[in-house]
């Protein structure tokens, strides 16, 4: 049973369409996580402030 599930998932995971969908889902979730975590939010705010200061 376990081997059958593994083979089925391996067949799905090697499909280019499934990989594209997983890539988009991963990119979306990654961007959401970066906004949620306070440490990364501070890094982004510092970079934006630094870029704004350089433009002025």
Secondary structure, 3 states (H helix, E strand, C coil): CHHHHHHHHHHHHCCHHHHHHHHHHHHHHHHHHHHHCHHHHHHHHHHHHHHHHHHC
